[in-house]
Amino acid sequence: KFFIITRFFAFAALRLRMTTLLLLRFVNLSGGQKKHCRSFLRGAPTPARASTPLPLCYNLCSMPAPHLILASNSPRRQQMIAWLGWTHSTHVTGVDETPLPGEQPAAYVLRLAQAKCRAAAGQCAPGALIIAADTTVADGPELLGKPESPADARRMLLQLRGRAHQVLSAVALTADGARSLRAEVCISEVQMRPYTEPELEAYIASGDPLDKAGAYAI
């Protein structure tokens, strides 16, 4: 759909593995099951025989799932949760996403993911497993958020054209009212090709860039 050369499948798989490995810390599994499932998710060989049944190492959908709340209304994040075969509800927190002065991209997404997770934990029923995330596009130390206008989208896409930049996603989880919160950051490098002016203008005219960090989506 869009005109970029990117490691899409590696990027999506990495984010899914990161989220799942974090979720493994909260679901009700034995130590052996968690160990072998982590090995499976990281691409390590799975033993032919094991002392503990490992059905979830072959089918993530068989994991016993707690009440899962996604602290986001993002259709893409809802889709990633659905990949695991787990049902969930959504809760939008309204956390202020303004960067702090001099804040680095990784620190920024980590802070927001943690803030969304804590805010949802304080607003939802106790005992729920809450997952929150935040994603930003960074060109060096510069954060590229959602464009304010078509002209702003054009500025961002021109800035990124023909160059590499980073997409940073942070995931935060809690299951006990934010008393114990875990979070990780995933950083992916995206290479943009030198798309033409007609391609650029057609994409902006579609309206697709206006609600996306960096003015594009994978």
Salt bridges, closest charged atoms under 4 A:
GLU97 OE2 - LYS116 NZ 3.35
GLU103 OE2 - ARG111 NE 2.69
ASP134 OD1 - LYS116 NZ 2.88
ASP139 OD2 - ARG163 NH1 3.00
ASP152 OD1 - ARG155 NH2 2.94
GLU184 OE2 - ARG25 NH2 3.18
GLU197 OE1 - ARG154 NH2 2.39
GLU197 OE2 - ARG161 NH1 3.19
GLU199 OE2 - ARG193 NH2 2.63
GLU201 OE2 - ARG154 NE 2.46
ASP208 OD2 - LYS1 NZ 3.89
ASP208 OD1 - LYS212 NZ 3.01
ASP211 OD1 - LYS212 NZ 2.83
